[in-house]
Amino acid sequence: MGNRATFVLVGPEGHTRHRSSYGAVALDLDLLAGPEVVIPYLRAHAPDDSWYPDDMVEAGVLADPSRRLLLVFVWEGPTASLRTRAAALELLRFAWPDWEVRWLYDGQSGLRAHLGLAPLEPDTAVYPGPALEPDDEELADPDPLVAVVTVGTDRCHVLADIDDHPIEEGPALLDRLRRAPDHGRHRLRADAGIHLDPTRRRVGWWLNTARAHARTVQRRWPGWTVEFWEDRWAEHERASGGRFAPPAPDRAAALADVRAQALQRWAGPRGDARARLTAALPHATIGHGFAPAVTAEQAAAARAAVERAYGVAVGT
Protein backbone atom coordinates (compact mmCIF):
# COMPACT_ATOMS: atom_id res chain seq x y z
CA MET A 1 0.00 0.00 0.00
CA GLY A 2 1.50 3.36 0.99
CA ASN A 3 0.58 6.98 0.36
CA ARG A 4 1.93 7.66 -3.11
CA ALA A 5 3.18 11.08 -4.13
CA THR A 6 4.77 12.41 -7.31
CA PHE A 7 7.20 15.34 -7.44
CA VAL A 8 8.11 17.10 -10.70
CA LEU A 9 10.92 19.66 -10.81
CA VAL A 10 11.17 21.78 -13.93
CA GLY A 11 14.52 23.16 -15.08
CA PRO A 12 16.13 24.65 -18.19
CA GLU A 13 16.76 21.18 -19.65
CA GLY A 14 13.28 19.85 -19.00
CA HIS A 15 11.82 18.20 -15.96
CA THR A 16 12.77 15.45 -13.57
CA ARG A 17 10.37 13.19 -11.72
CA HIS A 18 10.73 11.84 -8.23
CA ARG A 19 8.42 9.47 -6.44
CA SER A 20 7.63 8.72 -2.84
CA SER A 21 5.69 5.72 -1.59
CA TYR A 22 4.70 7.55 1.61
CA GLY A 23 5.23 11.23 0.76
CA ALA A 24 1.54 12.13 0.49
CA VAL A 25 1.25 12.28 4.28
CA ALA A 26 1.92 15.83 5.55
CA LEU A 27 3.06 17.06 2.13
CA ASP A 28 1.17 20.33 2.58
CA LEU A 29 3.04 20.87 5.88
CA ASP A 30 6.33 20.11 4.15
CA LEU A 31 5.61 22.76 1.54
CA LEU A 32 5.20 25.46 4.20
CA ALA A 33 9.00 25.35 4.56
CA GLY A 34 9.26 27.49 1.41
CA PRO A 35 11.21 26.98 -1.83
CA GLU A 36 14.73 27.24 -0.39
CA VAL A 37 14.15 24.17 1.78
CA VAL A 38 11.48 22.33 -0.17
CA ILE A 39 13.01 22.17 -3.65
CA PRO A 40 16.26 20.50 -2.48
CA TYR A 41 14.19 18.23 -0.23
CA LEU A 42 12.00 17.10 -3.13
CA ARG A 43 15.01 16.66 -5.40
CA ALA A 44 16.62 14.36 -2.83
CA HIS A 45 13.84 11.81 -3.31
CA ALA A 46 14.56 8.88 -5.58
CA PRO A 47 14.37 9.80 -9.29
CA ASP A 48 11.90 7.83 -11.37
CA ASP A 49 11.15 7.73 -15.09
CA SER A 50 7.75 6.04 -14.70
CA TRP A 51 4.39 7.30 -13.51
CA TYR A 52 2.00 5.90 -10.97
CA PRO A 53 -1.56 5.53 -12.37
CA ASP A 54 -3.34 8.89 -12.07
CA ASP A 55 -6.04 7.46 -9.81
CA MET A 56 -3.51 6.06 -7.33
CA VAL A 57 -1.55 9.23 -6.57
CA GLU A 58 -2.64 10.90 -3.33
CA ALA A 59 -0.47 14.02 -3.57
CA GLY A 60 1.77 15.77 -6.02
CA VAL A 61 3.88 18.85 -6.63
CA LEU A 62 5.28 20.56 -9.68
CA ALA A 63 7.84 23.29 -8.96
CA ASP A 64 9.13 25.50 -11.78
CA PRO A 65 11.65 28.02 -10.38
CA SER A 66 12.16 29.85 -13.67
CA ARG A 67 8.44 30.61 -13.95
CA ARG A 68 8.04 30.72 -10.16
CA LEU A 69 5.11 28.36 -10.45
CA LEU A 70 4.01 25.82 -7.85
CA LEU A 71 1.28 23.30 -8.64
CA VAL A 72 0.07 21.12 -5.78
CA PHE A 73 -2.63 18.71 -4.66
CA VAL A 74 -3.11 16.48 -1.61
CA TRP A 75 -5.80 14.16 -0.32
CA GLU A 76 -5.24 14.77 3.38
CA GLY A 77 -3.84 17.36 5.73
CA PRO A 78 -4.89 20.92 6.69
CA THR A 79 -5.47 21.89 3.06
CA ALA A 80 -8.02 19.07 2.80
CA SER A 81 -10.11 20.24 5.77
CA LEU A 82 -12.87 22.81 5.37
CA ARG A 83 -11.90 24.15 8.82
CA THR A 84 -8.27 24.93 7.91
CA ARG A 85 -8.07 24.86 4.11
CA ALA A 86 -8.25 28.60 3.45
CA ALA A 87 -5.69 29.32 6.18
CA ALA A 88 -3.32 26.61 4.96
CA LEU A 89 -3.43 27.91 1.38
CA GLU A 90 -2.94 31.47 2.62
CA LEU A 91 0.18 30.44 4.56
CA LEU A 92 1.43 28.43 1.59
CA ARG A 93 1.28 31.49 -0.66
CA PHE A 94 3.11 33.59 1.92
CA ALA A 95 5.73 30.84 2.32
CA TRP A 96 6.37 30.96 -1.45
CA PRO A 97 6.48 34.75 -2.00
CA ASP A 98 6.37 35.94 -5.60
CA TRP A 99 5.39 32.44 -6.76
CA GLU A 100 2.09 31.56 -8.38
CA VAL A 101 0.61 28.80 -6.23
CA ARG A 102 -2.10 26.84 -7.99
CA TRP A 103 -4.21 23.93 -6.71
CA LEU A 104 -4.64 20.95 -9.05
CA TYR A 105 -8.22 19.81 -8.54
CA ASP A 106 -7.67 17.09 -11.13
CA GLY A 107 -4.61 15.68 -9.38
CA GLN A 108 -1.91 13.95 -11.39
CA SER A 109 -3.95 14.07 -14.60
CA GLY A 110 -3.83 17.87 -14.29
CA LEU A 111 -0.11 17.79 -13.56
CA ARG A 112 0.50 15.67 -16.66
CA ALA A 113 -1.67 18.02 -18.73
CA HIS A 114 0.48 20.95 -17.63
CA LEU A 115 3.50 19.08 -19.00
CA GLY A 116 1.71 18.44 -22.30
CA LEU A 117 1.26 14.74 -21.57
CA ALA A 118 -1.91 12.76 -22.18
CA PRO A 119 -3.77 11.52 -19.11
CA LEU A 120 -3.21 7.93 -18.12
CA GLU A 121 -6.11 5.54 -18.67
CA PRO A 122 -8.62 6.08 -15.85
CA ASP A 123 -10.11 3.33 -13.73
CA THR A 124 -13.72 3.05 -14.91
CA ALA A 125 -14.91 1.23 -11.78
CA VAL A 126 -16.61 3.43 -9.18
CA TYR A 127 -16.46 2.73 -5.46
CA PRO A 128 -19.00 4.98 -3.72
CA GLY A 129 -18.95 5.65 0.00
CA PRO A 130 -21.91 4.25 1.94
CA ALA A 131 -24.76 6.42 3.16
CA LEU A 132 -24.54 7.24 6.88
CA GLU A 133 -27.29 7.24 9.47
CA PRO A 134 -27.92 10.57 11.26
CA ASP A 135 -26.42 9.17 14.47
CA ASP A 136 -23.27 7.71 12.86
CA GLU A 137 -20.22 8.19 15.10
CA GLU A 138 -18.28 9.82 12.24
CA LEU A 139 -20.53 12.87 12.59
CA ALA A 140 -19.22 13.47 16.12
CA ASP A 141 -15.77 14.28 14.72
CA PRO A 142 -14.94 18.00 14.33
CA ASP A 143 -13.71 17.22 10.80
CA PRO A 144 -15.97 14.38 9.65
CA LEU A 145 -14.86 12.46 6.57
CA VAL A 146 -18.13 12.91 4.72
CA ALA A 147 -19.58 14.04 1.42
CA VAL A 148 -22.90 15.87 1.57
CA VAL A 149 -25.49 15.27 -1.15
CA THR A 150 -28.53 17.51 -1.39
CA VAL A 151 -31.42 16.88 -3.75
CA GLY A 152 -33.55 19.88 -4.66
CA THR A 153 -34.33 21.90 -1.56
CA ASP A 154 -35.94 19.15 0.50
CA ARG A 155 -33.47 16.25 0.92
CA CYS A 156 -30.00 15.94 2.40
CA HIS A 157 -27.93 12.77 2.52
CA VAL A 158 -24.50 12.23 4.03
CA LEU A 159 -22.07 9.69 2.61
CA ALA A 160 -18.77 8.43 3.96
CA ASP A 161 -15.98 10.15 2.04
CA ILE A 162 -13.73 7.12 1.90
CA ASP A 163 -13.41 6.45 -1.80
CA ASP A 164 -14.79 7.96 -5.00
CA HIS A 165 -16.64 11.27 -5.10
CA PRO A 166 -20.43 10.87 -5.52
CA ILE A 167 -20.22 12.81 -8.79
CA GLU A 168 -18.49 9.81 -10.32
CA GLU A 169 -21.58 7.63 -9.91
CA GLY A 170 -23.53 9.54 -12.51
CA PRO A 171 -27.37 9.51 -12.41
CA ALA A 172 -27.26 6.11 -10.67
CA LEU A 173 -26.55 8.14 -7.52
CA LEU A 174 -30.19 9.28 -7.48
CA ASP A 175 -31.43 5.69 -7.47
CA ARG A 176 -29.12 4.81 -4.58
CA LEU A 177 -30.24 7.80 -2.54
CA ARG A 178 -33.90 6.79 -2.67
CA ARG A 179 -33.05 4.14 -0.07
CA ALA A 180 -30.65 6.32 1.94
CA PRO A 181 -31.45 8.04 5.27
CA ASP A 182 -32.51 11.67 4.89
CA HIS A 183 -30.62 13.90 7.34
CA GLY A 184 -32.83 16.91 6.65
CA ARG A 185 -29.95 19.33 7.05
CA HIS A 186 -26.19 19.10 7.51
CA ARG A 187 -24.72 21.89 9.62
CA LEU A 188 -21.34 20.26 10.15
CA ARG A 189 -18.19 20.40 8.07
CA ALA A 190 -17.61 18.14 5.09
CA ASP A 191 -14.81 17.22 2.70
CA ALA A 192 -16.92 17.24 -0.45
CA GLY A 193 -20.43 17.79 -1.71
CA ILE A 194 -22.84 17.65 -4.59
CA HIS A 195 -26.21 19.27 -5.25
CA LEU A 196 -28.70 17.63 -7.60
CA ASP A 197 -31.62 19.35 -9.30
CA PRO A 198 -33.47 16.48 -11.03
CA THR A 199 -36.18 18.76 -12.42
CA ARG A 200 -33.72 20.96 -14.30
CA ARG A 201 -31.22 18.12 -14.75
CA ARG A 202 -28.42 20.18 -13.25
CA VAL A 203 -25.68 19.09 -10.89
CA GLY A 204 -23.01 21.08 -9.06
CA TRP A 205 -20.15 19.59 -7.08
CA TRP A 206 -17.08 20.56 -5.05
CA LEU A 207 -14.24 19.04 -3.07
CA ASN A 208 -11.33 20.09 -0.87
CA THR A 209 -8.90 17.57 -2.29
CA ALA A 210 -8.44 16.35 -5.87
CA ARG A 211 -9.81 13.70 -8.21
CA ALA A 212 -7.95 12.55 -11.28
CA HIS A 213 -9.85 13.42 -14.47
CA ALA A 214 -12.14 15.79 -12.54
CA ARG A 215 -12.46 18.07 -15.58
CA THR A 216 -14.09 15.33 -17.65
CA VAL A 217 -16.58 14.01 -15.10
CA GLN A 218 -19.52 15.46 -17.07
CA ARG A 219 -19.22 12.44 -19.37
CA ARG A 220 -20.79 10.39 -16.59
CA TRP A 221 -23.91 12.62 -16.66
CA PRO A 222 -25.29 12.48 -20.22
CA GLY A 223 -28.11 14.97 -20.72
CA TRP A 224 -27.27 16.87 -17.51
CA THR A 225 -25.57 20.24 -17.04
CA VAL A 226 -22.59 19.74 -14.72
CA GLU A 227 -20.94 22.63 -12.90
CA PHE A 228 -17.66 22.15 -11.04
CA TRP A 229 -17.40 24.49 -8.06
CA GLU A 230 -13.81 23.47 -7.20
CA ASP A 231 -13.57 24.13 -3.43
CA ARG A 232 -16.33 26.76 -3.27
CA TRP A 233 -18.65 25.01 -0.82
CA ALA A 234 -20.66 28.23 -0.43
CA GLU A 235 -22.08 27.55 -3.92
CA HIS A 236 -23.52 24.32 -2.52
CA GLU A 237 -24.96 26.14 0.48
CA ARG A 238 -26.77 28.58 -1.80
CA ALA A 239 -28.01 25.95 -4.24
CA SER A 240 -29.37 23.73 -1.46
CA GLY A 241 -31.42 26.47 0.17
CA GLY A 242 -29.45 26.00 3.39
CA ARG A 243 -29.82 22.22 3.60
CA PHE A 244 -26.03 22.23 3.71
CA ALA A 245 -24.76 24.99 6.00
CA PRO A 246 -21.39 24.27 7.64
CA PRO A 247 -19.87 26.61 10.22
CA ALA A 248 -17.71 29.34 8.75
CA PRO A 249 -13.97 28.77 9.33
CA ASP A 250 -12.33 30.79 12.12
CA ARG A 251 -9.38 32.33 10.28
CA ALA A 252 -7.31 33.22 13.37
CA ALA A 253 -7.76 29.81 14.97
CA ALA A 254 -7.08 28.02 11.68
CA LEU A 255 -3.88 29.98 11.02
CA ALA A 256 -2.61 29.16 14.51
CA ASP A 257 -3.52 25.50 14.08
CA VAL A 258 -1.73 25.13 10.74
CA ARG A 259 1.32 27.00 12.07
CA ALA A 260 1.51 24.63 15.04
CA GLN A 261 1.22 21.56 12.80
CA ALA A 262 3.94 22.84 10.47
CA LEU A 263 6.32 23.66 13.32
CA GLN A 264 5.79 20.19 14.74
CA ARG A 265 6.42 18.65 11.33
CA TRP A 266 9.76 20.51 11.10
CA ALA A 267 10.60 20.26 14.81
CA GLY A 268 14.07 18.84 14.19
CA PRO A 269 16.23 16.59 12.04
CA ARG A 270 14.81 13.42 10.53
CA GLY A 271 16.85 10.34 9.83
CA ASP A 272 17.05 8.45 6.57
CA ALA A 273 14.24 5.90 6.88
CA ARG A 274 15.57 3.68 4.10
CA ALA A 275 19.03 3.56 5.66
CA ARG A 276 17.54 2.52 8.99
CA LEU A 277 15.51 -0.26 7.38
CA THR A 278 18.48 -1.49 5.37
CA ALA A 279 20.60 -1.63 8.51
CA ALA A 280 17.91 -3.44 10.46
CA LEU A 281 17.02 -5.86 7.64
CA PRO A 282 20.23 -6.39 5.65
CA HIS A 283 18.84 -9.34 3.68
CA ALA A 284 15.49 -7.77 2.79
CA THR A 285 14.62 -6.02 -0.45
CA ILE A 286 14.02 -2.38 0.46
CA GLY A 287 12.40 0.00 -2.02
CA HIS A 288 13.53 3.53 -2.77
CA GLY A 289 10.27 5.36 -2.13
CA PHE A 290 11.21 6.76 1.28
CA ALA A 291 11.73 10.37 2.30
CA PRO A 292 15.34 11.55 2.49
CA ALA A 293 16.98 12.67 5.69
CA VAL A 294 16.40 16.21 7.00
CA THR A 295 19.28 17.98 8.72
CA ALA A 296 18.98 20.22 11.77
CA GLU A 297 19.87 23.20 9.56
CA GLN A 298 17.11 22.38 7.08
CA ALA A 299 14.58 21.96 9.88
CA ALA A 300 15.58 25.31 11.42
CA ALA A 301 15.27 27.07 8.04
CA ALA A 302 11.88 25.46 7.53
CA ARG A 303 10.61 26.66 10.91
CA ALA A 304 11.83 30.16 10.12
CA ALA A 305 9.91 30.11 6.83
CA VAL A 306 6.75 28.96 8.62
CA GLU A 307 7.08 31.75 11.18
CA ARG A 308 7.65 34.36 8.45
CA ALA A 309 4.54 33.23 6.58
CA TYR A 310 2.49 33.26 9.76
CA GLY A 311 3.79 36.71 10.65
CA VAL A 312 2.72 38.09 7.28
CA ALA A 313 -0.69 36.46 7.63
CA VAL A 314 -1.40 37.97 11.05
CA GLY A 315 0.34 41.27 10.38
CA THR A 316 3.20 41.05 12.85
Summary of the structure (lengths in Angstrom):
residues: 316
radius of gyration: 20.5
end to end distance: 43.1
largest distance: 64.3
contacts: 1020
relative contact order: 0.16
helix: 34%
strand: 21%
